[in-house]
Amino acid sequence: MEYQYPISLDWNTEETVDVIHFFECIEKAYENGIDRTVLMTAYRRFKEIVPSKAEEKTICNEFEEVSGYSSYRVIKKAKDAEEVHLLKM
């Protein structure tokens, strides 16, 4: 991947690593598929770091611009498909 993840200078190292992990989970959903539980755990942690819907939208849109992967679509599919174990876009 030849792009940078959107990060905030306000986050500490652990938070930055956790946000990057969330975006890596989004990538996995598109590329190979990901366990829904792993994805939702990463998303819950992401929401602890980025609780604001507006900030979440901004960061996820920045990620989609550089990667082509929609965090919104992945999370929506994961929420809608509670019975699915392997989530693949």
C-alpha positions in Angstrom: 0.0 0.0 0.0 1.3 3.3 -1.0 -0.7 5.6 1.2 -0.7 7.0 4.7 -3.4 6.4 7.3 -5.2 9.4 8.6 -4.0 10.1 12.1 -4.4 12.9 14.6 -1.5 14.6 16.5 -3.8 14.6 19.5 -3.7 10.8 19.8 -1.0 9.0 21.9 1.0 6.2 20.5 -1.4 3.5 21.7 -4.4 5.3 20.2 -2.6 5.8 16.9 -1.7 2.1 16.7 -5.3 1.1 17.5 -6.7 3.4 14.8 -4.3 2.0 12.2 -5.3 -1.5 13.3 -9.0 -0.6 12.6 -8.1 0.6 9.1 -6.1 -2.6 8.5 -9.2 -4.5 9.5 -11.1 -2.6 6.9 -8.5 -3.5 4.3 -8.7 -7.1 5.2 -12.5 -7.1 4.8 -12.0 -6.0 1.2 -8.9 -8.1 0.4 -9.3 -11.5 2.1 -12.2 -11.3 4.5 -12.1 -10.8 8.3 -13.7 -12.3 11.3 -16.7 -10.1 12.2 -15.8 -10.2 15.9 -12.3 -9.0 15.3 -13.6 -6.2 13.1 -16.3 -5.1 15.6 -13.8 -5.1 18.5 -11.4 -2.9 16.5 -14.4 -0.6 15.6 -15.4 -0.3 19.2 -11.9 0.7 20.2 -11.8 3.2 17.2 -15.0 4.8 18.6 -13.4 5.1 22.0 -10.7 7.2 20.4 -13.0 9.0 17.9 -16.3 9.3 19.7 -17.6 12.2 17.5 -19.7 11.1 14.5 -18.4 14.2 12.5 -14.8 13.4 13.3 -15.3 9.7 12.5 -16.8 10.7 9.1 -13.9 13.0 8.3 -11.3 10.4 9.2 -13.0 7.6 7.4 -13.5 9.8 4.3 -9.8 10.6 4.3 -9.0 6.9 4.5 -11.4 6.1 1.7 -9.9 8.9 -0.5 -6.4 7.4 -0.3 -7.3 3.7 -0.2 -10.6 3.3 -2.0 -11.9 1.3 0.9 -15.2 2.4 2.6 -15.1 2.0 6.4 -18.8 3.0 6.4 -19.8 0.2 4.1 -17.8 -2.4 5.9 -19.2 -1.5 9.3 -22.7 -1.3 8.0 -22.4 -4.7 6.5 -21.0 -6.1 9.7 -23.8 -4.6 11.8 -26.4 -5.9 9.4 -24.9 -9.4 9.2 -24.8 -10.4 12.9 -24.8 -14.2 12.1 -21.9 -14.0 9.6 -18.5 -15.0 11.0 -16.3 -14.1 8.0 -17.0 -10.7 6.6 -15.9 -10.1 3.0 -16.7 -7.2 0.8 
